[in-house]
Amino acid sequence: MTGDEYRELVDFLNRHFTAIDQRFVAVDRRFDTIEQRLDDHDGRLREILGHLEAIDGRLERLEQEYYAILEGLRRIETALADERSRREAIERGLADLRERVVLLQARIDEVERRLRA
C-alpha cells in the first residue's frame, strides 16, 4: 500500500467515523429526549397514584359508613317489628275493651229498662 493509498484510506475512514460519530450523537440526543419523557411520565404516574390512594381512602370511609348505616337500619327494623307487635297487642286489647263496653252498655240499658218498669 502506497502512502497516497494509506492517506486516502485514513481520510475515508475518518469521514465514515465522523458520520458514524454524528449518528451516535443524534441517537444520544434522542435517548436524552426519551429519558426526559419517561421522567415526565413517572411524575404523572406518581400524581395518578396519589389520586388513586386518595380515592381508595374515600371509598374505605364510604364502605365503613355504609356498614354503619346498614347496622342502624337493622336496629330500626327490629324496633319497628317490636313496635308493630306491641301495637297489634294494643289493638287486640282495644277491640276486647270495645266488646266489653258494648256488653256493659247493653247491661246498663237492661238495668235502666227494669228500673223504669
Biopython code that builds the backbone (N, CA, C, O; Angstrom):
import numpy as np
from Bio.PDB.StructureBuilder import StructureBuilder

atoms = [
    (1, "MET", "N", (0.852, -1.156, 0.000)),
    (1, "MET", "CA", (0.000, 0.000, 0.000)),
    (1, "MET", "C", (0.908, 1.231, 0.000)),
    (1, "MET", "O", (1.848, 1.332, 0.788)),
    (2, "THR", "N", (0.609, 2.140, -0.881)),
    (2, "THR", "CA", (1.429, 3.344, -1.001)),
    (2, "THR", "C", (0.968, 4.363, 0.012)),
    (2, "THR", "O", (-0.067, 4.200, 0.657)),
    (3, "GLY", "N", (1.745, 5.411, 0.142)),
    (3, "GLY", "CA", (1.421, 6.463, 1.100)),
    (3, "GLY", "C", (0.139, 7.176, 0.736)),
    (3, "GLY", "O", (-0.645, 7.531, 1.616)),
    (4, "ASP", "N", (-0.089, 7.395, -0.576)),
    (4, "ASP", "CA", (-1.328, 8.058, -1.011)),
    (4, "ASP", "C", (-2.545, 7.170, -0.726)),
    (4, "ASP", "O", (-3.587, 7.643, -0.273)),
    (5, "GLU", "N", (-2.388, 5.911, -0.996)),
    (5, "GLU", "CA", (-3.499, 4.993, -0.734)),
    (5, "GLU", "C", (-3.805, 4.943, 0.769)),
    (5, "GLU", "O", (-4.959, 4.867, 1.192)),
    (6, "TYR", "N", (-2.735, 4.988, 1.548)),
    (6, "TYR", "CA", (-2.920, 4.954, 3.002)),
    (6, "TYR", "C", (-3.664, 6.202, 3.460)),
    (6, "TYR", "O", (-4.579, 6.115, 4.279)),
    (7, "ARG", "N", (-3.268, 7.383, 2.926)),
    (7, "ARG", "CA", (-3.927, 8.636, 3.286)),
    (7, "ARG", "C", (-5.392, 8.629, 2.829)),
    (7, "ARG", "O", (-6.279, 9.090, 3.548)),
    (8, "GLU", "N", (-5.626, 8.109, 1.646)),
    (8, "GLU", "CA", (-6.999, 8.021, 1.152)),
    (8, "GLU", "C", (-7.833, 7.109, 2.059)),
    (8, "GLU", "O", (-8.991, 7.392, 2.365)),
    (9, "LEU", "N", (-7.202, 6.007, 2.474)),
    (9, "LEU", "CA", (-7.904, 5.094, 3.381)),
    (9, "LEU", "C", (-8.188, 5.767, 4.704)),
    (9, "LEU", "O", (-9.281, 5.623, 5.252)),
    (10, "VAL", "N", (-7.218, 6.500, 5.225)),
    (10, "VAL", "CA", (-7.395, 7.195, 6.503)),
    (10, "VAL", "C", (-8.461, 8.270, 6.355)),
    (10, "VAL", "O", (-9.318, 8.399, 7.229)),
    (11, "ASP", "N", (-8.434, 9.044, 5.277)),
    (11, "ASP", "CA", (-9.461, 10.068, 5.041)),
    (11, "ASP", "C", (-10.847, 9.427, 4.926)),
    (11, "ASP", "O", (-11.825, 9.908, 5.498)),
    (12, "PHE", "N", (-10.898, 8.334, 4.174)),
    (12, "PHE", "CA", (-12.162, 7.616, 4.013)),
    (12, "PHE", "C", (-12.681, 7.137, 5.366)),
    (12, "PHE", "O", (-13.859, 7.305, 5.684)),
    (13, "LEU", "N", (-11.796, 6.541, 6.154)),
    (13, "LEU", "CA", (-12.199, 6.034, 7.476)),
    (13, "LEU", "C", (-12.579, 7.187, 8.402)),
    (13, "LEU", "O", (-13.518, 7.066, 9.189)),
    (14, "ASN", "N", (-11.848, 8.317, 8.313)),
    (14, "ASN", "CA", (-12.177, 9.475, 9.154)),
    (14, "ASN", "C", (-13.547, 10.031, 8.803)),
    (14, "ASN", "O", (-14.330, 10.362, 9.694)),
    (15, "ARG", "N", (-13.847, 10.138, 7.498)),
    (15, "ARG", "CA", (-15.165, 10.631, 7.092)),
    (15, "ARG", "C", (-16.274, 9.712, 7.602)),
    (15, "ARG", "O", (-17.284, 10.172, 8.133)),
    (16, "HIS", "N", (-16.070, 8.423, 7.433)),
    (16, "HIS", "CA", (-17.086, 7.473, 7.901)),
    (16, "HIS", "C", (-17.168, 7.442, 9.430)),
    (16, "HIS", "O", (-18.252, 7.323, 10.001)),
    (17, "PHE", "N", (-16.017, 7.551, 10.077)),
    (17, "PHE", "CA", (-16.031, 7.592, 11.544)),
    (17, "PHE", "C", (-16.767, 8.836, 12.016)),
    (17, "PHE", "O", (-17.557, 8.770, 12.958)),
    (18, "THR", "N", (-16.512, 9.985, 11.361)),
    (18, "THR", "CA", (-17.195, 11.233, 11.722)),
    (18, "THR", "C", (-18.695, 11.090, 11.496)),
    (18, "THR", "O", (-19.490, 11.507, 12.338)),
    (19, "ALA", "N", (-19.092, 10.500, 10.360)),
    (19, "ALA", "CA", (-20.520, 10.299, 10.082)),
    (19, "ALA", "C", (-21.148, 9.378, 11.127)),
    (19, "ALA", "O", (-22.248, 9.638, 11.615)),
    (20, "ILE", "N", (-20.448, 8.315, 11.461)),
    (20, "ILE", "CA", (-20.966, 7.373, 12.475)),
    (20, "ILE", "C", (-21.022, 8.059, 13.825)),
    (20, "ILE", "O", (-21.983, 7.878, 14.574)),
    (21, "ASP", "N", (-20.002, 8.847, 14.147)),
    (21, "ASP", "CA", (-19.977, 9.576, 15.423)),
    (21, "ASP", "C", (-21.149, 10.550, 15.503)),
    (21, "ASP", "O", (-21.768, 10.682, 16.559)),
    (22, "GLN", "N", (-21.461, 11.233, 14.404)),
    (22, "GLN", "CA", (-22.597, 12.150, 14.383)),
    (22, "GLN", "C", (-23.906, 11.394, 14.590)),
    (22, "GLN", "O", (-24.825, 11.886, 15.244)),
    (23, "ARG", "N", (-23.973, 10.207, 14.031)),
    (23, "ARG", "CA", (-25.174, 9.387, 14.257)),
    (23, "ARG", "C", (-25.305, 9.017, 15.737)),
    (23, "ARG", "O", (-26.399, 9.063, 16.299)),
    (24, "PHE", "N", (-24.189, 8.654, 16.360)),
    (24, "PHE", "CA", (-24.231, 8.334, 17.794)),
    (24, "PHE", "C", (-24.641, 9.555, 18.610)),
    (24, "PHE", "O", (-25.385, 9.425, 19.583)),
    (25, "VAL", "N", (-24.170, 10.730, 18.232)),
    (25, "VAL", "CA", (-24.552, 11.953, 18.934)),
    (25, "VAL", "C", (-26.061, 12.174, 18.779)),
    (25, "VAL", "O", (-26.740, 12.522, 19.744)),
    (26, "ALA", "N", (-26.585, 11.969, 17.556)),
    (26, "ALA", "CA", (-28.028, 12.129, 17.321)),
    (26, "ALA", "C", (-28.828, 11.102, 18.124)),
    (26, "ALA", "O", (-29.853, 11.426, 18.723)),
    (27, "VAL", "N", (-28.340, 9.861, 18.125)),
    (27, "VAL", "CA", (-29.025, 8.812, 18.901)),
    (27, "VAL", "C", (-28.969, 9.157, 20.384)),
    (27, "VAL", "O", (-29.950, 8.947, 21.097)),
    (28, "ASP", "N", (-27.841, 9.681, 20.864)),
    (28, "ASP", "CA", (-27.710, 10.059, 22.265)),
    (28, "ASP", "C", (-28.713, 11.157, 22.626)),
    (28, "ASP", "O", (-29.315, 11.122, 23.699)),
    (29, "ARG", "N", (-28.894, 12.150, 21.712)),
    (29, "ARG", "CA", (-29.886, 13.203, 21.940)),
    (29, "ARG", "C", (-31.292, 12.613, 22.012)),
    (29, "ARG", "O", (-32.104, 13.005, 22.850)),
    (30, "ARG", "N", (-31.562, 11.666, 21.117)),
    (30, "ARG", "CA", (-32.877, 11.030, 21.127)),
    (30, "ARG", "C", (-33.105, 10.277, 22.437)),
    (30, "ARG", "O", (-34.203, 10.311, 22.992)),
    (31, "PHE", "N", (-32.072, 9.600, 22.930)),
    (31, "PHE", "CA", (-32.193, 8.906, 24.223)),
    (31, "PHE", "C", (-32.430, 9.908, 25.346)),
    (31, "PHE", "O", (-33.221, 9.648, 26.253)),
    (32, "ASP", "N", (-31.748, 11.055, 25.292)),
    (32, "ASP", "CA", (-31.981, 12.087, 26.319)),
    (32, "ASP", "C", (-33.430, 12.552, 26.295)),
    (32, "ASP", "O", (-34.053, 12.731, 27.341)),
    (33, "THR", "N", (-33.964, 12.747, 25.080)),
    (33, "THR", "CA", (-35.363, 13.152, 24.942)),
    (33, "THR", "C", (-36.299, 12.081, 25.498)),
    (33, "THR", "O", (-37.260, 12.378, 26.207)),
    (34, "ILE", "N", (-35.995, 10.843, 25.161)),
    (34, "ILE", "CA", (-36.820, 9.731, 25.654)),
    (34, "ILE", "C", (-36.737, 9.647, 27.175)),
    (34, "ILE", "O", (-37.758, 9.441, 27.831)),
    (35, "GLU", "N", (-35.551, 9.802, 27.746)),
    (35, "GLU", "CA", (-35.399, 9.759, 29.204)),
    (35, "GLU", "C", (-36.197, 10.881, 29.860)),
    (35, "GLU", "O", (-36.832, 10.675, 30.894)),
    (36, "GLN", "N", (-36.163, 12.084, 29.250)),
    (36, "GLN", "CA", (-36.927, 13.204, 29.793)),
    (36, "GLN", "C", (-38.428, 12.902, 29.761)),
    (36, "GLN", "O", (-39.151, 13.172, 30.719)),
    (37, "ARG", "N", (-38.873, 12.340, 28.646)),
    (37, "ARG", "CA", (-40.284, 11.995, 28.544)),
    (37, "ARG", "C", (-40.657, 10.927, 29.567)),
    (37, "ARG", "O", (-41.733, 10.990, 30.163)),
    (38, "LEU", "N", (-39.784, 9.955, 29.773)),
    (38, "LEU", "CA", (-40.048, 8.919, 30.778)),
    (38, "LEU", "C", (-40.109, 9.527, 32.174)),
    (38, "LEU", "O", (-40.951, 9.143, 32.985)),
    (39, "ASP", "N", (-39.211, 10.482, 32.454)),
    (39, "ASP", "CA", (-39.248, 11.162, 33.751)),
    (39, "ASP", "C", (-40.569, 11.913, 33.922)),
    (39, "ASP", "O", (-41.163, 11.893, 35.000)),
    (40, "ASP", "N", (-41.029, 12.577, 32.851)),
    (40, "ASP", "CA", (-42.320, 13.274, 32.902)),
    (40, "ASP", "C", (-43.457, 12.288, 33.169)),
    (40, "ASP", "O", (-44.350, 12.557, 33.972)),
    (41, "HIS", "N", (-43.412, 11.152, 32.489)),
    (41, "HIS", "CA", (-44.445, 10.125, 32.692)),
    (41, "HIS", "C", (-44.393, 9.573, 34.116)),
    (41, "HIS", "O", (-45.431, 9.310, 34.723)),
    (42, "ASP", "N", (-43.179, 9.398, 34.647)),
    (42, "ASP", "CA", (-43.063, 8.931, 36.032)),
    (42, "ASP", "C", (-43.726, 9.909, 36.992)),
    (42, "ASP", "O", (-44.416, 9.506, 37.929)),
    (43, "GLY", "N", (-43.508, 11.207, 36.750)),
    (43, "GLY", "CA", (-44.147, 12.218, 37.593)),
    (43, "GLY", "C", (-45.657, 12.152, 37.503)),
    (43, "GLY", "O", (-46.358, 12.240, 38.511)),
    (44, "ARG", "N", (-46.149, 11.998, 36.293)),
    (44, "ARG", "CA", (-47.603, 11.889, 36.120)),
    (44, "ARG", "C", (-48.148, 10.638, 36.789)),
    (44, "ARG", "O", (-49.215, 10.668, 37.401)),
    (45, "LEU", "N", (-47.416, 9.541, 36.672)),
    (45, "LEU", "CA", (-47.864, 8.297, 37.312)),
    (45, "LEU", "C", (-47.890, 8.442, 38.824)),
    (45, "LEU", "O", (-48.813, 7.959, 39.480)),
    (46, "ARG", "N", (-46.878, 9.108, 39.385)),
    (46, "ARG", "CA", (-46.885, 9.342, 40.837)),
    (46, "ARG", "C", (-48.087, 10.183, 41.232)),
    (46, "ARG", "O", (-48.713, 9.930, 42.261)),
    (47, "GLU", "N", (-48.413, 11.183, 40.421)),
    (47, "GLU", "CA", (-49.582, 12.014, 40.688)),
    (47, "GLU", "C", (-50.868, 11.190, 40.625)),
    (47, "GLU", "O", (-51.741, 11.320, 41.483)),
    (48, "ILE", "N", (-50.975, 10.347, 39.608)),
    (48, "ILE", "CA", (-52.156, 9.485, 39.461)),
    (48, "ILE", "C", (-52.253, 8.520, 40.647)),
    (48, "ILE", "O", (-53.339, 8.290, 41.179)),
    (49, "LEU", "N", (-51.119, 7.963, 41.052)),
    (49, "LEU", "CA", (-51.131, 7.053, 42.202)),
    (49, "LEU", "C", (-51.592, 7.779, 43.463)),
    (49, "LEU", "O", (-52.321, 7.213, 44.279)),
    (50, "GLY", "N", (-51.170, 9.022, 43.620)),
    (50, "GLY", "CA", (-51.625, 9.805, 44.766)),
    (50, "GLY", "C", (-53.134, 9.994, 44.739)),
    (50, "GLY", "O", (-53.806, 9.871, 45.764)),
    (51, "HIS", "N", (-53.661, 10.295, 43.550)),
    (51, "HIS", "CA", (-55.117, 10.446, 43.431)),
    (51, "HIS", "C", (-55.831, 9.122, 43.709)),
    (51, "HIS", "O", (-56.864, 9.099, 44.377)),
    (52, "LEU", "N", (-55.286, 8.036, 43.203)),
    (52, "LEU", "CA", (-55.907, 6.727, 43.440)),
    (52, "LEU", "C", (-55.896, 6.373, 44.923)),
    (52, "LEU", "O", (-56.861, 5.804, 45.434)),
    (53, "GLU", "N", (-54.808, 6.706, 45.617)),
    (53, "GLU", "CA", (-54.753, 6.435, 47.056)),
    (53, "GLU", "C", (-55.801, 7.265, 47.794)),
    (53, "GLU", "O", (-56.442, 6.783, 48.729)),
    (54, "ALA", "N", (-55.969, 8.514, 47.365)),
    (54, "ALA", "CA", (-56.993, 9.362, 47.991)),
    (54, "ALA", "C", (-58.381, 8.789, 47.736)),
    (54, "ALA", "O", (-59.213, 8.746, 48.643)),
    (55, "ILE", "N", (-58.629, 8.355, 46.526)),
    (55, "ILE", "CA", (-59.928, 7.753, 46.185)),
    (55, "ILE", "C", (-60.135, 6.478, 46.994)),
    (55, "ILE", "O", (-61.234, 6.220, 47.484)),
    (56, "ASP", "N", (-59.078, 5.682, 47.131)),
    (56, "ASP", "CA", (-59.180, 4.449, 47.910)),
    (56, "ASP", "C", (-59.538, 4.759, 49.359)),
    (56, "ASP", "O", (-60.354, 4.062, 49.963)),
    (57, "GLY", "N", (-58.925, 5.808, 49.917)),
    (57, "GLY", "CA", (-59.256, 6.204, 51.286)),
    (57, "GLY", "C", (-60.702, 6.630, 51.412)),
    (57, "GLY", "O", (-61.383, 6.276, 52.375)),
    (58, "ARG", "N", (-61.171, 7.393, 50.431)),
    (58, "ARG", "CA", (-62.577, 7.826, 50.453)),
    (58, "ARG", "C", (-63.512, 6.630, 50.335)),
    (58, "ARG", "O", (-64.514, 6.546, 51.046)),
    (59, "LEU", "N", (-63.183, 5.706, 49.439)),
    (59, "LEU", "CA", (-64.027, 4.514, 49.291)),
    (59, "LEU", "C", (-64.055, 3.698, 50.578)),
    (59, "LEU", "O", (-65.091, 3.146, 50.949)),
    (60, "GLU", "N", (-62.922, 3.626, 51.252)),
    (60, "GLU", "CA", (-62.877, 2.882, 52.509)),
    (60, "GLU", "C", (-63.779, 3.541, 53.552)),
    (60, "GLU", "O", (-64.510, 2.857, 54.269)),
    (61, "ARG", "N", (-63.724, 4.888, 53.635)),
    (61, "ARG", "CA", (-64.609, 5.596, 54.572)),
    (61, "ARG", "C", (-66.065, 5.400, 54.191)),
    (61, "ARG", "O", (-66.911, 5.202, 55.062)),
    (62, "LEU", "N", (-66.372, 5.454, 52.890)),
    (62, "LEU", "CA", (-67.751, 5.231, 52.447)),
    (62, "LEU", "C", (-68.221, 3.825, 52.803)),
    (62, "LEU", "O", (-69.368, 3.626, 53.204)),
    (63, "GLU", "N", (-67.336, 2.865, 52.654)),
    (63, "GLU", "CA", (-67.699, 1.490, 52.994)),
    (63, "GLU", "C", (-67.999, 1.374, 54.486)),
    (63, "GLU", "O", (-68.959, 0.711, 54.878)),
    (64, "GLN", "N", (-67.176, 2.023, 55.323)),
    (64, "GLN", "CA", (-67.421, 1.998, 56.761)),
    (64, "GLN", "C", (-68.751, 2.671, 57.086)),
    (64, "GLN", "O", (-69.525, 2.166, 57.899)),
    (65, "GLU", "N", (-69.014, 3.810, 56.450)),
    (65, "GLU", "CA", (-70.283, 4.497, 56.679)),
    (65, "GLU", "C", (-71.455, 3.653, 56.194)),
    (65, "GLU", "O", (-72.508, 3.628, 56.832)),
    (66, "TYR", "N", (-71.281, 2.967, 55.082)),
    (66, "TYR", "CA", (-72.324, 2.084, 54.556)),
    (66, "TYR", "C", (-72.683, 1.025, 55.592)),
    (66, "TYR", "O", (-73.860, 0.792, 55.867)),
    (67, "TYR", "N", (-71.660, 0.382, 56.168)),
    (67, "TYR", "CA", (-71.938, -0.661, 57.153)),
    (67, "TYR", "C", (-72.562, -0.079, 58.418)),
    (67, "TYR", "O", (-73.408, -0.723, 59.038)),
    (68, "ALA", "N", (-72.158, 1.131, 58.809)),
    (68, "ALA", "CA", (-72.770, 1.768, 59.974)),
    (68, "ALA", "C", (-74.249, 2.075, 59.696)),
    (68, "ALA", "O", (-75.107, 1.854, 60.551)),
    (69, "ILE", "N", (-74.533, 2.581, 58.504)),
    (69, "ILE", "CA", (-75.931, 2.870, 58.126)),
    (69, "ILE", "C", (-76.737, 1.582, 58.074)),
    (69, "ILE", "O", (-77.874, 1.531, 58.543)),
    (70, "LEU", "N", (-76.144, 0.543, 57.501)),
    (70, "LEU", "CA", (-76.823, -0.746, 57.414)),
    (70, "LEU", "C", (-77.166, -1.271, 58.806)),
    (70, "LEU", "O", (-78.270, -1.770, 59.026)),
    (71, "GLU", "N", (-76.243, -1.163, 59.733)),
    (71, "GLU", "CA", (-76.496, -1.621, 61.098)),
    (71, "GLU", "C", (-77.595, -0.771, 61.741)),
    (71, "GLU", "O", (-78.456, -1.298, 62.445)),
    (72, "GLY", "N", (-77.564, 0.537, 61.501)),
    (72, "GLY", "CA", (-78.618, 1.410, 62.027)),
    (72, "GLY", "C", (-79.983, 1.029, 61.477)),
    (72, "GLY", "O", (-80.972, 1.007, 62.210)),
    (73, "LEU", "N", (-80.034, 0.729, 60.190)),
    (73, "LEU", "CA", (-81.303, 0.300, 59.589)),
    (73, "LEU", "C", (-81.790, -1.010, 60.198)),
    (73, "LEU", "O", (-82.987, -1.186, 60.427)),
    (74, "ARG", "N", (-80.876, -1.915, 60.456)),
    (74, "ARG", "CA", (-81.285, -3.184, 61.099)),
    (74, "ARG", "C", (-81.889, -2.927, 62.469)),
    (74, "ARG", "O", (-82.897, -3.532, 62.835)),
    (75, "ARG", "N", (-81.260, -2.010, 63.237)),
    (75, "ARG", "CA", (-81.809, -1.694, 64.559)),
    (75, "ARG", "C", (-83.192, -1.058, 64.431)),
    (75, "ARG", "O", (-84.097, -1.365, 65.206)),
    (76, "ILE", "N", (-83.349, -0.170, 63.446)),
    (76, "ILE", "CA", (-84.653, 0.473, 63.232)),
    (76, "ILE", "C", (-85.695, -0.566, 62.837)),
    (76, "ILE", "O", (-86.817, -0.546, 63.342)),
    (77, "GLU", "N", (-85.320, -1.486, 61.921)),
    (77, "GLU", "CA", (-86.258, -2.528, 61.506)),
    (77, "GLU", "C", (-86.658, -3.400, 62.685)),
    (77, "GLU", "O", (-87.825, -3.773, 62.808)),
    (78, "THR", "N", (-85.716, -3.729, 63.548)),
    (78, "THR", "CA", (-86.014, -4.537, 64.738)),
    (78, "THR", "C", (-86.963, -3.772, 65.657)),
    (78, "THR", "O", (-87.930, -4.329, 66.178)),
    (79, "ALA", "N", (-86.665, -2.471, 65.848)),
    (79, "ALA", "CA", (-87.525, -1.658, 66.710)),
    (79, "ALA", "C", (-88.927, -1.548, 66.110)),
    (79, "ALA", "O", (-89.920, -1.610, 66.835)),
    (80, "LEU", "N", (-89.008, -1.383, 64.789)),
    (80, "LEU", "CA", (-90.328, -1.308, 64.148)),
    (80, "LEU", "C", (-91.090, -2.616, 64.278)),
    (80, "LEU", "O", (-92.304, -2.608, 64.482)),
    (81, "ALA", "N", (-90.394, -3.735, 64.164)),
    (81, "ALA", "CA", (-91.056, -5.034, 64.315)),
    (81, "ALA", "C", (-91.595, -5.169, 65.745)),
    (81, "ALA", "O", (-92.716, -5.633, 65.954)),
    (82, "ASP", "N", (-90.781, -4.757, 66.724)),
    (82, "ASP", "CA", (-91.235, -4.801, 68.113)),
    (82, "ASP", "C", (-92.423, -3.871, 68.323)),
    (82, "ASP", "O", (-93.385, -4.210, 69.012)),
    (83, "GLU", "N", (-92.335, -2.690, 67.713)),
    (83, "GLU", "CA", (-93.408, -1.711, 67.826)),
    (83, "GLU", "C", (-94.690, -2.236, 67.191)),
    (83, "GLU", "O", (-95.777, -2.040, 67.734)),
    (84, "ARG", "N", (-94.570, -2.901, 66.046)),
    (84, "ARG", "CA", (-95.746, -3.494, 65.391)),
    (84, "ARG", "C", (-96.397, -4.530, 66.302)),
    (84, "ARG", "O", (-97.620, -4.576, 66.439)),
    (85, "SER", "N", (-95.559, -5.359, 66.923)),
    (85, "SER", "CA", (-96.096, -6.387, 67.823)),
    (85, "SER", "C", (-96.849, -5.746, 68.978)),
    (85, "SER", "O", (-97.941, -6.183, 69.339)),
    (86, "ARG", "N", (-96.253, -4.699, 69.559)),
    (86, "ARG", "CA", (-96.918, -4.018, 70.674)),
    (86, "ARG", "C", (-98.215, -3.347, 70.206)),
    (86, "ARG", "O", (-99.232, -3.394, 70.899)),
    (87, "ARG", "N", (-98.167, -2.723, 69.025)),
    (87, "ARG", "CA", (-99.357, -2.048, 68.509)),
    (87, "ARG", "C", (-100.471, -3.064, 68.250)),
    (87, "ARG", "O", (-101.636, -2.808, 68.555)),
    (88, "GLU", "N", (-100.107, -4.214, 67.687)),
    (88, "GLU", "CA", (-101.107, -5.244, 67.424)),
    (88, "GLU", "C", (-101.719, -5.740, 68.735)),
    (88, "GLU", "O", (-102.923, -5.983, 68.810)),
    (89, "ALA", "N", (-100.883, -5.889, 69.765)),
    (89, "ALA", "CA", (-101.404, -6.320, 71.068)),
    (89, "ALA", "C", (-102.345, -5.265, 71.635)),
    (89, "ALA", "O", (-103.393, -5.595, 72.192)),
    (90, "ILE", "N", (-101.968, -3.986, 71.493)),
    (90, "ILE", "CA", (-102.827, -2.901, 71.986)),
    (90, "ILE", "C", (-104.141, -2.879, 71.204)),
    (90, "ILE", "O", (-105.210, -2.694, 71.786)),
    (91, "GLU", "N", (-104.058, -3.069, 69.880)),
    (91, "GLU", "CA", (-105.281, -3.080, 69.065)),
    (91, "GLU", "C", (-106.187, -4.240, 69.455)),
    (91, "GLU", "O", (-107.408, -4.085, 69.496)),
    (92, "ARG", "N", (-105.603, -5.405, 69.741)),
    (92, "ARG", "CA", (-106.430, -6.533, 70.194)),
    (92, "ARG", "C", (-107.075, -6.217, 71.543)),
    (92, "ARG", "O", (-108.246, -6.523, 71.769)),
    (93, "GLY", "N", (-106.302, -5.602, 72.432)),
    (93, "GLY", "CA", (-106.855, -5.221, 73.738)),
    (93, "GLY", "C", (-107.962, -4.199, 73.593)),
    (93, "GLY", "O", (-108.980, -4.266, 74.282)),
    (94, "LEU", "N", (-107.753, -3.238, 72.679)),
    (94, "LEU", "CA", (-108.768, -2.217, 72.441)),
    (94, "LEU", "C", (-110.048, -2.841, 71.881)),
    (94, "LEU", "O", (-111.150, -2.472, 72.287)),
    (95, "ALA", "N", (-109.904, -3.773, 70.962)),
    (95, "ALA", "CA", (-111.074, -4.456, 70.396)),
    (95, "ALA", "C", (-111.812, -5.215, 71.502)),
    (95, "ALA", "O", (-113.042, -5.222, 71.550)),
    (96, "ASP", "N", (-111.037, -5.856, 72.393)),
    (96, "ASP", "CA", (-111.657, -6.572, 73.515)),
    (96, "ASP", "C", (-112.395, -5.601, 74.429)),
    (96, "ASP", "O", (-113.498, -5.889, 74.893)),
    (97, "LEU", "N", (-111.768, -4.429, 74.687)),
    (97, "LEU", "CA", (-112.423, -3.417, 75.537)),
    (97, "LEU", "C", (-113.700, -2.914, 74.890)),
    (97, "LEU", "O", (-114.699, -2.702, 75.578)),
    (98, "ARG", "N", (-113.685, -2.720, 73.588)),
    (98, "ARG", "CA", (-114.890, -2.252, 72.893)),
    (98, "ARG", "C", (-116.015, -3.272, 73.051)),
    (98, "ARG", "O", (-117.165, -2.909, 73.296)),
    (99, "GLU", "N", (-115.670, -4.544, 72.908)),
    (99, "GLU", "CA", (-116.692, -5.585, 73.077)),
    (99, "GLU", "C", (-117.259, -5.540, 74.494)),
    (99, "GLU", "O", (-118.468, -5.654, 74.693)),
    (100, "ARG", "N", (-116.382, -5.376, 75.463)),
    (100, "ARG", "CA", (-116.840, -5.321, 76.859)),
    (100, "ARG", "C", (-117.714, -4.092, 77.103)),
    (100, "ARG", "O", (-118.723, -4.161, 77.804)),
    (101, "VAL", "N", (-117.298, -2.944, 76.499)),
    (101, "VAL", "CA", (-118.098, -1.723, 76.660)),
    (101, "VAL", "C", (-119.479, -1.934, 76.061)),
    (101, "VAL", "O", (-120.482, -1.528, 76.648)),
    (102, "VAL", "N", (-119.535, -2.562, 74.901)),
    (102, "VAL", "CA", (-120.831, -2.837, 74.269)),
    (102, "VAL", "C", (-121.664, -3.720, 75.196)),
    (102, "VAL", "O", (-122.850, -3.467, 75.406)),
    (103, "LEU", "N", (-121.034, -4.760, 75.750)),
    (103, "LEU", "CA", (-121.778, -5.632, 76.669)),
    (103, "LEU", "C", (-122.238, -4.876, 77.919)),
    (103, "LEU", "O", (-123.364, -5.040, 78.390)),
    (104, "LEU", "N", (-121.327, -4.037, 78.443)),
    (104, "LEU", "CA", (-121.704, -3.246, 79.635)),
    (104, "LEU", "C", (-122.838, -2.283, 79.313)),
    (104, "LEU", "O", (-123.765, -2.117, 80.106)),
    (105, "GLN", "N", (-122.761, -1.652, 78.150)),
    (105, "GLN", "CA", (-123.825, -0.728, 77.754)),
    (105, "GLN", "C", (-125.152, -1.473, 77.624)),
    (105, "GLN", "O", (-126.208, -0.965, 78.002)),
    (106, "ALA", "N", (-125.073, -2.683, 77.084)),
    (106, "ALA", "CA", (-126.305, -3.478, 76.970)),
    (106, "ALA", "C", (-126.842, -3.804, 78.352)),
    (106, "ALA", "O", (-128.055, -3.740, 78.555)),
    (107, "ARG", "N", (-126.004, -4.146, 79.301)),
    (107, "ARG", "CA", (-126.452, -4.444, 80.669)),
    (107, "ARG", "C", (-127.051, -3.209, 81.343)),
    (107, "ARG", "O", (-128.074, -3.263, 82.026)),
    (108, "ILE", "N", (-126.328, -2.049, 81.101)),
    (108, "ILE", "CA", (-126.843, -0.792, 81.691)),
    (108, "ILE", "C", (-128.224, -0.491, 81.124)),
    (108, "ILE", "O", (-129.139, -0.123, 81.859)),
    (109, "ASP", "N", (-128.365, -0.648, 79.820)),
    (109, "ASP", "CA", (-129.668, -0.398, 79.199)),
    (109, "ASP", "C", (-130.732, -1.333, 79.793)),
    (109, "ASP", "O", (-131.862, -0.918, 80.050)),
    (110, "GLU", "N", (-130.358, -2.586, 80.004)),
    (110, "GLU", "CA", (-131.297, -3.564, 80.572)),
    (110, "GLU", "C", (-131.667, -3.183, 81.997)),
    (110, "GLU", "O", (-132.834, -3.265, 82.382)),
    (111, "VAL", "N", (-130.671, -2.764, 82.787)),
    (111, "VAL", "CA", (-130.946, -2.370, 84.175)),
    (111, "VAL", "C", (-131.843, -1.138, 84.184)),
    (111, "VAL", "O", (-132.786, -1.072, 84.973)),
    (112, "GLU", "N", (-131.568, -0.159, 83.319)),
    (112, "GLU", "CA", (-132.392, 1.062, 83.264)),
    (112, "GLU", "C", (-133.835, 0.718, 82.855)),
    (112, "GLU", "O", (-134.782, 1.302, 83.380)),
    (113, "ARG", "N", (-133.999, -0.213, 81.933)),
    (113, "ARG", "CA", (-135.333, -0.609, 81.497)),
    (113, "ARG", "C", (-136.086, -1.256, 82.640)),
    (113, "ARG", "O", (-137.281, -1.011, 82.806)),
    (114, "ARG", "N", (-135.419, -2.072, 83.427)),
    (114, "ARG", "CA", (-136.066, -2.733, 84.563)),
    (114, "ARG", "C", (-136.475, -1.707, 85.626)),
    (114, "ARG", "O", (-137.532, -1.808, 86.250)),
    (115, "LEU", "N", (-135.588, -0.711, 85.807)),
    (115, "LEU", "CA", (-135.890, 0.306, 86.818)),
    (115, "LEU", "C", (-137.083, 1.157, 86.395)),
    (115, "LEU", "O", (-137.834, 1.611, 87.257)),
    (116, "ARG", "N", (-137.274, 1.378, 85.162)),
    (116, "ARG", "CA", (-138.388, 2.195, 84.664)),
    (116, "ARG", "C", (-139.707, 1.418, 84.715)),
    (116, "ARG", "O", (-140.784, 2.009, 84.797)),
    (117, "ALA", "N", (-139.615, 0.190, 84.668)),
    (117, "ALA", "CA", (-140.838, -0.607, 84.591)),
    (117, "ALA", "C", (-141.448, -0.883, 85.939)),
    (117, "ALA", "O", (-142.483, -1.544, 86.024)),
]
sb = StructureBuilder()
sb.init_structure("model")
sb.init_model(0)
sb.init_chain("A")
sb.init_seg("    ")
for serial, (resi, resn, name, xyz) in enumerate(atoms, 1):
    if name == "N":
        sb.init_residue(resn, " ", resi, " ")
    sb.init_atom(name, np.array(xyz, "f"), 0.0, 1.0, " ", f" {name:<3s}", serial, name[0])
structure = sb.get_structure()
